[in-house]
Amino acid sequence: MKKKTTTIGLILITLSLLFTLNLSAQKKEEHKYITPTEKDVLQKLEWWQDCKFGIMFHWGTYSQWGVVESWSICPEDEGWCQRKLPDYNEYVRRYEGLKYSFNPIHFNPEVWAKAAKDAGMKYVVFSTKHHDGFCMFDTKTTDYKITDKDCPFNKNPKANIAKEVFNAFRNNGLGIGAYFSKPDWHNNDYWWEYFPVVDRNPNYDLEKYPERWKRFQDFTYKQIEELTTDYGKMDILWLDGGWVRSKAEQTEESLSWLKRPALNQDINMPAIAAMARKNQPGLIVVDRSVHGKYENYETPEQQIPDKPLPYLWETCMTMATSWSWAYNDKYKPTNKIIHLLVDIVSKGGNFLLNIGVDPSGQLDDTAYVRMKEIGEWMKVNSEAIYGSRTIEPYKEGKVCFTKGKNDEVYAIYLADEGEKMPTEIKLDNYQPKANATASVLGTDKASWKANGKGCIITLPATAINNPPCKHAWVIKFN
């Protein structure tokens, strides 16, 4: 491979081409992507886009019950977050009391980081605080945190969990992302104890009590300031809770979440982003679903778009069925995870794969098995993933396509579980350049011949008799 000599001009051209991709899809969007203008942010976005594969962790006191993160204390009638007690107030009291028993004595993020690195993941996004407000970092703004004197884990040398996670992954060469919830249901300036809680939103009139909302703005600012000041080099600020936005930023989609007239939940993102980027130059800011200047890439959740999108994007998805750790959860097969990765990357996206952490601070054994098997595939085929870009026809039948930085083209055949490598692969809509050579990554050369507007690829006997990997096979044209 030739040494890459990127300039800011090339970055701008590359991103411009990406953002204008697939204009027919763009017409269906109700918003326009706002391309960052800061040179260091553009550089960081190119780095992120080259990474392609990241890992995410949801973890908090709720893991002790094996329930969905935070949502069971929200008094909305949703079937996926039902409470196990009939008395709401008693449930919340017990839920917040989980702080007094949270003691993850087997927490060892070095093991997580090593497994993620071996799986080929390039960055981590860790939940520093979810909507329930419990902080997995040593904030000075509240005592509802892992390092509080009343939390039994506070005397552990690794008590500042977010710092330990970030250090472990940074030491293993991965980029660092902080998940942070904008809403905070423990904070008395968000859910004011004077009034009953109605739904996920503030339970008071923000215009009638502006000083209370201003305190909440300041509280959020200070917590993000701590995270971007005291926790080492950071690459991504991943903000959740997209209903926290100004009235002007509301969309039909966001109003459907609220199920009532919008509140002006302006969190003052210009000030937050300016401060965070002063502390962390080039920081990628992901203000999820709030389309505009501070959503540097979009985050479709638990889904993959049908085709490439006209902006940067990342599918966030669970390895099992739940974002948080759950008893007897069912994990996706390795074959499925690899196919998801390939499908996402062929459409120009990144894949952020989430694993829930158990109450003791460990990952399920199945998660380690999956990461090991993904890593075995990546060792053979990673050049078709990292640094790649889209190329038409993106996907045809069981074959996905990616393009390398030096115009290599990769045709990735998605094998069914237990399927044997075929002798031929017929493509109707992709034909390599006339002088292109073909090879199967990890084995030997292949051959191909034109067939109409497509081609027929003949795979080498060495690969068929001794496949280089399981799950998907990659034919490289260059």
C-alpha positions as CSV (number, residue, x, y, z in Angstrom):
1,M,0.0,0.0,0.0
2,K,1.2,3.5,-0.8
3,K,1.8,5.9,2.1
4,K,-1.2,8.2,2.6
5,T,-0.4,11.9,2.3
6,T,-3.6,13.6,3.5
7,T,-4.1,17.3,3.3
8,I,-6.9,19.4,4.6
9,G,-8.0,20.1,1.0
10,L,-8.2,16.3,0.4
11,I,-10.2,15.9,3.6
12,L,-12.7,18.5,2.5
13,I,-13.0,17.0,-1.0
14,T,-13.5,13.5,0.4
15,L,-16.1,14.6,2.9
16,S,-17.9,16.8,0.3
17,L,-18.2,13.8,-2.0
18,L,-19.5,11.7,0.9
19,F,-22.1,14.2,1.9
20,T,-23.4,14.6,-1.7
21,L,-23.7,10.8,-2.1
22,N,-27.0,9.3,-3.0
23,L,-29.0,12.5,-3.6
24,S,-32.2,10.6,-3.9
25,A,-31.9,9.5,-0.3
26,Q,-31.1,13.0,0.7
27,K,-34.4,14.3,-0.7
28,K,-36.2,12.1,1.7
29,E,-34.5,13.6,4.7
30,E,-36.1,16.5,6.6
31,H,-32.8,18.0,7.5
32,K,-29.4,18.8,6.0
33,Y,-26.1,17.7,7.4
34,I,-24.0,20.6,8.5
35,T,-20.4,19.9,7.6
36,P,-18.0,21.0,10.3
37,T,-15.6,23.8,9.3
38,E,-12.9,23.3,11.9
39,K,-9.8,21.6,10.4
40,D,-9.0,19.5,13.4
41,V,-12.6,18.2,13.6
42,L,-12.5,17.3,9.9
43,Q,-9.2,15.4,10.5
44,K,-10.7,13.6,13.5
45,L,-13.8,12.6,11.5
46,E,-11.6,11.2,8.8
47,W,-9.7,9.1,11.4
48,W,-13.1,8.0,12.8
49,Q,-14.4,7.1,9.4
50,D,-11.3,4.9,8.8
51,C,-11.8,3.1,12.1
52,K,-15.1,1.5,11.0
53,F,-15.6,-0.7,14.1
54,G,-16.0,0.3,17.7
55,I,-17.2,-1.1,21.0
56,M,-19.7,0.3,23.4
57,F,-20.5,-0.5,27.0
58,H,-23.6,0.3,29.0
59,W,-23.1,-0.2,32.7
60,G,-24.5,1.2,36.0
61,T,-26.2,0.2,39.2
62,Y,-29.1,-1.2,37.3
63,S,-27.0,-4.2,36.3
64,Q,-27.6,-5.6,39.8
65,W,-31.2,-6.2,38.9
66,G,-30.5,-7.2,35.3
67,V,-33.1,-4.6,34.1
68,V,-33.1,-2.1,31.2
69,E,-30.9,0.9,31.9
70,S,-32.7,3.8,33.6
71,W,-36.0,3.5,31.8
72,S,-37.9,1.6,34.5
73,I,-37.9,4.7,36.6
74,C,-39.5,6.7,33.8
75,P,-43.3,6.8,34.4
76,E,-44.2,6.2,30.8
77,D,-46.3,3.2,30.0
78,E,-43.9,1.2,27.8
79,G,-44.0,-2.6,27.7
80,W,-40.2,-2.9,27.5
81,C,-39.5,-1.1,30.8
82,Q,-42.1,-2.4,33.2
83,R,-41.5,-2.1,36.9
84,K,-41.6,-5.1,39.2
85,L,-43.3,-3.2,42.0
86,P,-46.8,-1.7,41.9
87,D,-45.7,1.4,43.9
88,Y,-43.8,3.8,41.6
89,N,-42.3,5.9,44.4
90,E,-41.1,2.8,46.3
91,Y,-39.6,1.4,43.1
92,V,-37.6,4.6,42.5
93,R,-36.4,4.6,46.1
94,R,-35.1,1.1,45.8
95,Y,-33.6,1.7,42.4
96,E,-31.7,4.7,43.7
97,G,-30.7,2.7,46.7
98,L,-28.8,0.3,44.4
99,K,-25.9,2.7,44.9
100,Y,-25.4,1.4,48.4
101,S,-24.8,-2.2,47.2
102,F,-23.0,-1.6,43.9
103,N,-19.6,-3.3,44.4
104,P,-18.1,-4.6,41.1
105,I,-15.0,-6.2,42.6
106,H,-14.1,-8.1,39.4
107,F,-13.9,-5.0,37.3
108,N,-10.8,-5.2,35.1
109,P,-11.0,-3.0,32.0
110,E,-7.6,-4.2,30.7
111,V,-9.3,-7.5,29.9
112,W,-12.1,-5.8,28.0
113,A,-9.6,-3.6,26.1
114,K,-7.4,-6.5,25.1
115,A,-10.4,-8.5,23.8
116,A,-11.7,-5.5,21.9
117,K,-8.3,-4.8,20.3
118,D,-7.9,-8.5,19.3
119,A,-11.4,-8.3,17.8
120,G,-10.3,-5.5,15.5
121,M,-12.2,-2.7,17.2
122,K,-10.7,0.7,17.0
123,Y,-12.5,2.9,19.5
124,V,-14.7,2.6,22.6
125,V,-17.7,4.6,23.8
126,F,-18.4,4.1,27.5
127,S,-21.5,5.2,29.4
128,T,-20.2,7.7,31.9
129,K,-23.8,8.6,32.9
130,H,-27.2,7.3,31.7
131,H,-30.6,9.0,32.1
132,D,-30.9,7.9,35.8
133,G,-28.1,10.3,36.6
134,F,-25.7,7.8,38.3
135,C,-22.2,8.9,37.5
136,M,-19.6,6.3,36.7
137,F,-16.9,8.9,37.2
138,D,-15.7,11.0,40.1
139,T,-17.7,14.1,39.6
140,K,-17.8,17.0,42.1
141,T,-21.3,17.9,41.1
142,T,-23.3,15.2,42.9
143,D,-22.9,12.4,45.4
144,Y,-24.9,10.0,43.2
145,K,-21.8,8.5,41.8
146,I,-19.6,5.4,42.0
147,T,-16.9,7.2,44.1
148,D,-19.3,8.4,46.8
149,K,-18.4,7.3,50.4
150,D,-21.7,5.4,50.6
151,C,-21.0,3.3,47.6
152,P,-19.0,0.2,48.7
153,F,-16.8,0.3,45.6
154,N,-15.5,3.8,46.5
155,K,-12.4,2.5,48.3
156,N,-11.3,0.3,45.4
157,P,-8.2,1.6,43.6
158,K,-10.2,1.4,40.4
159,A,-13.2,3.2,41.8
160,N,-13.2,6.0,39.2
161,I,-14.5,3.6,36.6
162,A,-14.7,5.9,33.6
163,K,-11.1,6.9,34.0
164,E,-10.0,3.3,34.4
165,V,-11.9,2.3,31.2
166,F,-10.5,5.2,29.2
167,N,-6.9,4.6,30.4
168,A,-7.1,0.8,29.6
169,F,-8.4,1.3,26.1
170,R,-6.1,4.2,25.4
171,N,-3.2,2.1,26.5
172,N,-4.3,-0.5,24.0
173,G,-4.3,2.0,21.1
174,L,-8.1,2.5,20.8
175,G,-9.8,5.9,20.5
176,I,-11.9,7.2,23.4
177,G,-15.5,8.2,23.4
178,A,-17.7,9.3,26.4
179,Y,-21.4,8.5,26.3
180,F,-23.2,11.1,28.4
181,S,-26.9,11.5,29.0
182,K,-28.2,15.1,28.7
183,P,-31.3,14.4,30.7
184,D,-30.6,13.6,34.4
185,W,-33.6,12.1,36.2
186,H,-31.9,12.2,39.6
187,N,-31.2,16.0,39.4
188,N,-33.7,18.1,41.3
189,D,-33.4,20.7,38.5
190,Y,-34.6,18.3,35.9
191,W,-37.2,16.2,37.8
192,W,-38.1,18.7,40.6
193,E,-39.3,16.8,43.7
194,Y,-42.0,19.5,44.3
195,F,-44.1,18.2,41.4
196,P,-45.0,14.6,40.4
197,V,-43.0,13.1,37.5
198,V,-45.1,12.7,34.4
199,D,-42.8,11.4,31.7
200,R,-39.2,11.7,30.5
201,N,-39.2,15.5,30.4
202,P,-38.8,18.1,33.1
203,N,-41.9,18.1,35.4
204,Y,-42.1,21.9,35.7
205,D,-42.7,24.9,33.5
206,L,-39.2,25.9,32.3
207,E,-40.4,29.4,31.3
208,K,-42.0,30.0,34.7
209,Y,-38.9,28.8,36.6
210,P,-36.0,29.8,34.3
211,E,-33.5,30.0,37.2
212,R,-34.0,26.2,37.9
213,W,-33.4,25.3,34.3
214,K,-30.3,27.6,34.2
215,R,-28.9,25.6,37.2
216,F,-29.4,22.4,35.2
217,Q,-27.6,23.9,32.2
218,D,-24.7,24.8,34.5
219,F,-24.7,21.4,36.1
220,T,-24.5,19.7,32.7
221,Y,-21.8,22.0,31.6
222,K,-19.7,21.3,34.7
223,Q,-20.0,17.6,34.3
224,I,-18.9,17.6,30.7
225,E,-16.1,20.0,31.6
226,E,-14.9,17.5,34.2
227,L,-14.9,14.7,31.6
228,T,-13.1,16.6,29.0
229,T,-10.5,18.0,31.5
230,D,-9.6,15.2,33.9
231,Y,-9.8,12.0,31.9
232,G,-7.1,12.2,29.3
233,K,-7.2,12.5,25.5
234,M,-10.8,12.1,24.3
235,D,-12.0,11.7,20.7
236,I,-15.8,11.5,20.8
237,L,-18.4,13.1,23.0
238,W,-21.5,10.9,22.4
239,L,-24.6,12.7,23.8
240,D,-27.8,10.8,24.3
241,G,-31.3,11.9,25.3
242,G,-32.2,13.8,22.1
243,W,-35.5,15.2,23.4
244,V,-33.3,17.7,25.4
245,R,-33.2,20.4,22.8
246,S,-34.6,23.8,22.1
247,K,-38.1,24.3,20.6
248,A,-36.6,25.5,17.4
249,E,-34.7,22.2,17.0
250,Q,-37.8,20.0,17.4
251,T,-38.8,17.8,14.5
252,E,-41.8,15.6,13.8
253,E,-39.7,12.6,15.0
254,S,-38.7,14.2,18.3
255,L,-42.2,15.5,19.0
256,S,-43.4,11.9,18.7
257,W,-41.2,10.9,21.5
258,L,-42.5,13.6,23.8
259,K,-46.2,12.8,23.3
260,R,-47.0,16.3,24.5
261,P,-46.2,19.9,23.5
262,A,-42.5,20.6,23.3
263,L,-40.6,22.2,26.2
264,N,-37.7,24.6,25.4
265,Q,-35.0,22.2,26.8
266,D,-32.2,24.3,25.5
267,I,-29.0,22.9,27.1
268,N,-26.8,25.5,25.5
269,M,-24.9,23.3,23.1
270,P,-22.8,26.1,21.6
271,A,-21.2,26.8,25.0
272,I,-20.8,23.1,25.8
273,A,-19.2,22.3,22.4
274,A,-16.8,25.3,22.6
275,M,-15.7,24.4,26.1
276,A,-15.3,20.7,25.2
277,R,-13.3,21.4,22.1
278,K,-11.1,23.9,23.9
279,N,-10.2,21.1,26.3
280,Q,-10.1,18.4,23.6
281,P,-9.1,20.0,20.2
282,G,-10.8,18.3,17.3
283,L,-13.3,16.5,19.5
284,I,-16.2,14.9,17.5
285,V,-19.5,15.9,19.0
286,V,-22.5,13.6,18.5
287,D,-25.6,15.4,19.8
288,R,-27.8,12.4,18.8
289,S,-30.9,13.1,16.7
290,V,-30.5,16.9,17.1
291,H,-29.8,17.5,13.4
292,G,-27.5,20.4,13.0
293,K,-24.0,21.8,13.8
294,Y,-23.4,19.5,16.8
295,E,-24.4,16.2,15.3
296,N,-21.1,15.4,13.5
297,Y,-22.4,12.0,12.6
298,E,-25.8,10.3,12.9
299,T,-26.5,7.2,14.9
300,P,-29.2,4.9,13.6
301,E,-30.0,2.6,16.6
302,Q,-30.5,-1.2,16.2
303,Q,-30.9,-0.8,12.4
304,I,-29.0,-0.5,9.2
305,P,-30.0,1.9,6.4
306,D,-31.1,0.3,3.1
307,K,-28.5,2.2,1.1
308,P,-25.6,4.6,1.6
309,L,-26.5,7.9,3.3
310,P,-25.5,11.4,2.3
311,Y,-23.8,12.1,5.6
312,L,-21.5,10.3,8.1
313,W,-23.2,7.7,10.2
314,E,-22.7,4.9,12.7
315,T,-25.1,2.1,13.5
316,C,-25.1,1.4,17.3
317,M,-26.4,-2.1,18.0
318,T,-26.4,-4.6,20.8
319,M,-24.4,-7.8,20.7
320,A,-27.1,-9.5,22.7
321,T,-30.7,-8.2,22.9
322,S,-30.4,-5.6,25.7
323,W,-28.2,-2.5,26.0
324,S,-27.6,-3.3,29.6
325,W,-26.6,-6.7,31.1
326,A,-29.5,-9.0,31.5
327,Y,-29.9,-12.5,32.9
328,N,-29.8,-15.3,30.3
329,D,-29.5,-12.8,27.4
330,K,-29.2,-14.2,23.9
331,Y,-26.1,-13.1,22.0
332,K,-26.0,-12.8,18.2
333,P,-24.0,-15.5,16.4
334,T,-20.6,-14.5,15.1
335,N,-21.7,-15.1,11.6
336,K,-24.5,-12.5,12.0
337,I,-22.2,-9.9,13.6
338,I,-19.6,-10.2,10.8
339,H,-22.3,-9.9,8.2
340,L,-23.7,-6.8,10.0
341,L,-20.2,-5.3,10.0
342,V,-19.7,-5.9,6.3
343,D,-23.2,-4.6,5.4
344,I,-22.7,-1.4,7.4
345,V,-19.2,-0.7,6.0
346,S,-20.3,-1.4,2.4
347,K,-22.9,1.4,2.8
348,G,-20.3,3.9,4.2
349,G,-21.1,3.5,7.9
350,N,-19.3,2.6,11.2
351,F,-20.4,-0.2,13.5
352,L,-20.6,0.5,17.2
353,L,-21.3,-2.9,18.9
354,N,-22.6,-2.7,22.5
355,I,-22.0,-5.2,25.3
356,G,-23.6,-4.9,28.7
357,V,-21.5,-5.3,31.9
358,D,-22.7,-7.5,34.7
359,P,-22.9,-6.4,38.4
360,S,-19.5,-7.8,39.3
361,G,-17.8,-5.8,36.5
362,Q,-17.4,-8.6,34.0
363,L,-18.6,-9.4,30.5
364,D,-20.4,-12.6,29.7
365,D,-18.2,-15.4,28.5
366,T,-20.1,-15.5,25.2
367,A,-19.1,-11.9,24.5
368,Y,-15.4,-12.9,24.7
369,V,-16.1,-15.9,22.4
370,R,-17.7,-13.6,19.9
371,M,-14.9,-11.1,20.0
372,K,-12.3,-13.8,19.6
373,E,-14.0,-15.2,16.6
374,I,-14.6,-11.8,15.0
375,G,-10.8,-11.1,15.5
376,E,-9.9,-14.3,13.7
377,W,-11.9,-13.1,10.7
378,M,-10.5,-9.6,10.9
379,K,-6.9,-10.9,10.9
380,V,-7.5,-12.2,7.4
381,N,-9.8,-9.6,6.0
382,S,-9.4,-6.3,7.8
383,E,-8.0,-4.5,4.7
384,A,-11.5,-4.7,3.2
385,I,-12.9,-2.9,6.2
386,Y,-10.5,-0.3,7.6
387,G,-10.2,2.9,5.7
388,S,-12.6,1.7,3.0
389,R,-15.2,3.7,1.2
390,T,-18.4,2.9,-0.7
391,I,-18.5,1.8,-4.3
392,E,-21.5,0.9,-6.4
393,P,-23.4,-1.4,-6.5
394,Y,-22.7,-1.6,-2.7
395,K,-24.4,-5.0,-2.4
396,E,-25.6,-7.6,-4.8
397,G,-27.2,-10.7,-3.5
398,K,-24.8,-12.2,-1.0
399,V,-21.9,-10.0,-2.0
400,C,-21.0,-6.6,-0.5
401,F,-18.4,-4.2,-2.0
402,T,-15.9,-1.8,-0.5
403,K,-13.1,0.3,-2.0
404,G,-9.7,0.8,-0.6
405,K,-7.6,4.0,-0.5
406,N,-5.6,2.9,-3.5
407,D,-8.7,2.0,-5.6
408,E,-8.6,-1.7,-4.6
409,V,-12.1,-3.2,-4.8
410,Y,-13.2,-5.9,-2.4
411,A,-16.1,-8.2,-3.1
412,I,-17.1,-9.8,0.2
413,Y,-19.2,-13.0,-0.1
414,L,-21.5,-13.4,3.0
415,A,-21.5,-17.1,3.6
416,D,-24.4,-18.9,5.3
417,E,-23.7,-20.7,8.6
418,G,-21.8,-23.9,7.5
419,E,-21.8,-23.0,3.8
420,K,-18.9,-24.3,1.7
421,M,-17.0,-21.9,-0.5
422,P,-18.5,-21.9,-4.0
423,T,-16.4,-22.6,-7.1
424,E,-17.8,-19.6,-8.8
425,I,-19.4,-16.3,-7.9
426,K,-21.5,-14.6,-10.6
427,L,-22.0,-10.9,-10.4
428,D,-24.5,-9.1,-12.7
429,N,-23.7,-5.5,-11.8
430,Y,-20.0,-5.2,-11.1
431,Q,-17.2,-5.7,-13.5
432,P,-13.5,-5.1,-12.6
433,K,-11.2,-3.0,-14.7
434,A,-10.0,-4.9,-17.7
435,N,-6.5,-5.5,-16.4
436,A,-7.5,-6.1,-12.8
437,T,-6.1,-9.2,-11.0
438,A,-8.1,-11.1,-8.4
439,S,-7.2,-13.0,-5.3
440,V,-8.9,-14.4,-2.2
441,L,-7.6,-12.7,0.9
442,G,-5.6,-15.2,3.0
443,T,-5.1,-17.7,0.2
444,D,-4.3,-17.6,-3.5
445,K,-5.1,-15.9,-6.8
446,A,-8.5,-16.2,-8.3
447,S,-9.6,-15.6,-11.9
448,W,-12.5,-13.7,-13.5
449,K,-14.1,-13.1,-16.9
450,A,-16.5,-10.5,-18.1
451,N,-20.1,-11.6,-18.4
452,G,-22.3,-8.9,-19.8
453,K,-22.2,-5.9,-17.4
454,G,-20.9,-8.2,-14.7
455,C,-18.4,-10.9,-14.3
456,I,-17.9,-14.5,-13.2
457,I,-15.2,-15.1,-10.5
458,T,-13.6,-18.5,-10.3
459,L,-12.2,-19.2,-6.9
460,P,-8.9,-21.2,-6.5
461,A,-9.0,-24.8,-5.4
462,T,-6.6,-24.0,-2.6
463,A,-9.2,-21.7,-1.1
464,I,-12.1,-24.0,-1.7
465,N,-10.2,-27.0,-0.1
466,N,-8.8,-24.9,2.8
467,P,-10.8,-21.7,3.4
468,P,-8.9,-18.9,5.0
469,C,-11.7,-18.1,7.4
470,K,-15.3,-18.7,8.3
471,H,-18.4,-16.5,7.8
472,A,-17.4,-14.4,4.8
473,W,-14.8,-14.6,2.0
474,V,-13.1,-11.6,0.4
475,I,-12.1,-11.3,-3.3
476,K,-9.7,-8.5,-3.9
477,F,-9.4,-6.8,-7.3
478,N,-6.4,-4.5,-8.0
